[in-house]
Amino acid sequence: MLSRICFCFIICLISDVCMAQISGIAGTKLVTFNTVPLPNKTTEFEPTYNVSRSSGFWNDSGFMGEDTIAIASNLSWRITYGLSDKVELGMNYQSDVAFGNFDFKAQVKDGDLFKLGVMAGLGVPLGNRTYAHSNPSIDDVSNFSVGLIASYDIDTITSIDVNIQMTDYFRDAFETRIIPSPFPSMPDQIITTRQTGTTYNIAAEVGSYFLADGVQLVGGGGYYTTEIDGLWEAGLYGIGGIIFELYDRYVLNFGATYIVYGINQPRTLGLGFSFTTIWE
């Protein structure tokens, strides 16, 4: 049954702080991963297209509406392989191969209803960049992530997956800005800020096949937070979408994320589509 074969659709547009997280392993819903690895010697190949729309911003005083609207889009590719009955390996990279994630997932508890797993990964800049080794930007610094996965079968057609992730960088990156002085007699102001920090993300999704076999409705939410140089950033987001399983070999995923509340974050709606193929 295809629902027992893993697939995953990652929407990484809810915030820039989420871009570095684990994204090369498989799941059975939209954003979260499940504990069951791909069957041994099974491979998944999945292109994903994402687009987001941001307008307005939450600062320390509350939400501030803006006339400016920011639209962003990207195309990414995921390849995941079932290394054994308990372990899978995967990678996810951008369409221009500028950045890649190399990840693994292992199941540590396989109960009848409750299952537990662990995951970890590396995010590595790959190319299409020019940088100073002594002063790299955040796009030039590798990162690492670790996390826990919990899955629970509510009944034969409904399940819930919960993920907790922590992401950090191997070295700090800084940005220096020069603010021109309004007076000729005064020097320009030089401001240096750190761009890297530790990010924590928790997400949970419920999926059910109550409509029909091979059609899964998914809903859930999550929360992420990070602190950089005393500036706290956080976001509470919702998740929703539908997944179609076709001919035991293909999966179509349509999903959305929306930041419903944030701190020093833009209000963002992310939409995405992915097409998963399964090779045995």
Salt bridges, closest charged atoms under 4 A:
GLU44 OE1 - ARG78 NH2 2.74
GLU46 OE1 - ARG78 NH2 3.18
GLU88 OE2 - LYS105 NZ 3.55
ASP110 OD1 - LYS115 NZ 4.00
ASP140 OD1 - ARG129 NH1 3.06
ASP153 OD2 - LYS115 NZ 3.74
ASP161 OD2 - LYS29 NZ 2.90
ASP172 OD1 - ARG194 NH1 3.70
ASP229 OD1 - ARG194 NE 3.40
GLU280 OE1 - ARG249 NH2 3.60
